[in-house]
Amino acid sequence: MTGLSVRGWATGVGAVLVLVGTGVWAMGRPAEVDGRLWGEVRPVIEARLAADSRGSGYGEAEPGLGARWFCQAEALELAERDGRVRAGVNTLCMEYGVRGRALVECSGGSYPQVVLLERRAGAGYRVVSRQEPPDGAGYAQWTESHFGLFAERGAQDPMSSTGLEAAARTHFGLSKDAPISPC
């Protein structure tokens, strides 16, 4: 009788451990992002990021550089309801110019954001609002309150500027291997 109760207890503990492990695994998995929807809203988000960055970079004060902003966004969360989209994104914006035959990197920033968009009749989406974390003390709390567990972790991931560098080289008519130097 004692062996049976120990065996039953061990089975129960094992079942609980499996359930807890499954729950932890499921919470740590990324939410699926609708590729079609992301394909529609991503260019709108990136264009808005670049437009909002204008006037904030060092390179723009140097007329000879022809500096311009290049931005990219990565989806962390994406939800659509009633013609509105809430996009939790990681963003990277870099300001590039050109000096001689070299690309110059002047300014940049990377941070998570929540972007709200709405569908316009027959004209795609438009950005209604953007929120980003405050600098300093409130950053972690803002990120925690605006993103789910997985997205919060993803918001801390560094983003590569390789694609932005390639876009800037193309924009300025530079070769693919043109050097990059600081502003």
C-alpha positions, 0 to 999 in steps of 0.5 A: 500500500505504501509503494502504491501511494509513493508511485501515485505521488511520483506520477502526480508530481511528474504530470505537474512538472510536464504541465508547468514545463509546457506552459513555460515553453508556450509563454516563451514562444513568439506569437505568429506574425501575419506575413501578409499584414506585416507586408502591408504595414511595414513600409508605412511604419518605416516611412513614418519613422524616417519622416519623424527622424528628419531634422534630428541628425547631425548630418542634416546640418552639414549641407555637403553630405546630403544626409538622409534617414533610413529606417527599418522595423521588425515585428514583435507583435501584430494584431488587427481588429476593426480596421486598426492595427497595433504593431509592437516593433523593434526599430532602427533608424540611421542617418547616412550621408556621402563624402567623396565616394564613402558613406558617412554614418552621422546619427542613429537610434534603436528602440522598441515602439508601439505603432497604431495604424488604421486602414484607409478606404482603398488606400492602405494604412496610415499611422495614427500614433507612435509610442516609444519608451522614455530614456532612462529610468522608465524604459524597462517598465514601459517595455514591460507594460506595452509588450507581451513576454516574448515581445518584451525579450525581443525588444532587447535584441540588437538590430543589424544596420547591414540592410540600411547601409546597403539601401544608403549606398544604393541611394547615393549611387555608391558601390556595394563595398564603399567604405563607411566612416563617421560623420 
